[in-house]
């Protein structure tokens, strides 16, 4: 099993706790899109309590990658923070939930 597959198995297990009918193919694509950041213990987590991280997520992921305006991005990030209540939030799972919240699955088609 490759390192990527090991990480993906961890993310799939975390996502199943939130959504038992989750689209694992989409999670795989989102995880692939995050590149090497998933292998770093700090960068593979999202901290909802850090304002600068939330601003960066909205600007770089929601606005640039998904093509939504700032208000929609902020609303989606806030909704996911409320939905994903684990202390350690895995970045791929968090981003997957943002994509689903915004209905932007087509970006990863």
Buried (B, 14 or more C-beta within 10 A) or exposed (E): EEEEEEBBEBBBEBBEEBBEEBBEEBBBBBBEBBEEEBEEEEEBBBBBEEEEBBBEBBEEBBBEBBEBEEEBBBBBBBBBBEEBEEEEBBBBBBBBBBBBBBEBBEBBE
